[in-house]
């Protein structure tokens, strides 16, 4: 089982890059944020538990996340290649991911750290629009949908995420610093980390990520 991780602060462009490279590289995109939002929308027990954490921009408890991730991995089968977006986010999640992958004859292959200044992440999140149906990502100024309010891909409603409010964005960035940033040293120490500058045009960031992963471009 192959596992690639996209690591980086909120708004750095993890979802945007994942959308662009998953098909080219034949990877199954696993975004814990998208999975949690789907659970909230469907009012499942996981969704009901996660909603208040997400509204505040805090992390959802590790045990909820791990159950969600491995349920999905086991449904897809151990021959799949996964692209993790927004997971792992704590050292405990990273440890449990290693253990869970090892039990399934897998390991983390590569970690791409997307990097951009905090102010740029805030600007991107303040203008972000997301499709409620297929989770496609837009930006009010840089990348608006062709028909205002409607997704180019599926026609779904395009909205501002409830956690894309200035105050919640600031908290999410602080939470990243406090609880997730330590993973950079962890994966760097294991020789798995590649750094990609995402404070550059989207196409360039995507091409640099593909190169870092040994894909084309
Ligand atoms: P999640 O959905 O994972 O949010 P996040 O990590 O805060 O990241 P974002 O989705 O906000 O940003 P992104 O880096 O994907 O940027 P994007 O590509 O959209 O998590 C949400 C919540 O769920 C968490 O707060 C937590 O509560 C919970 N959660 C999720 N996973 C969890 C876990 N493992 N453990 C515990 N809790 C968890 O881009 C942003 C904008 O910028 C877009 O408008 C885009 O068009 C634009 N843009 C992107 N790249 C560029 C570029 N190069 N140039 C110009 N514009 C760009």
Boltz pocket constraint, residues with backbone or C-beta under 6 A from the ligand:
constraints:
  - pocket:
      binder: B
      contacts: [[A, 8], [A, 9], [A, 10], [A, 11], [A, 12], [A, 13], [A, 14], [A, 15], [A, 16], [A, 17], [A, 32], [A, 33], [A, 34], [A, 36], [A, 50], [A, 53], [A, 54], [A, 55], [A, 57], [A, 58], [A, 59], [A, 60], [A, 61], [A, 65], [A, 85], [A, 86], [A, 87], [A, 88], [A, 89], [A, 93], [A, 124], [A, 125], [A, 127], [A, 128], [A, 129], [A, 137], [A, 138], [A, 139], [A, 140], [A, 142], [A, 143], [A, 163], [A, 172], [A, 198], [A, 199], [A, 200], [A, 201], [A, 202], [A, 203], [A, 205]]
      max_distance: 6.0
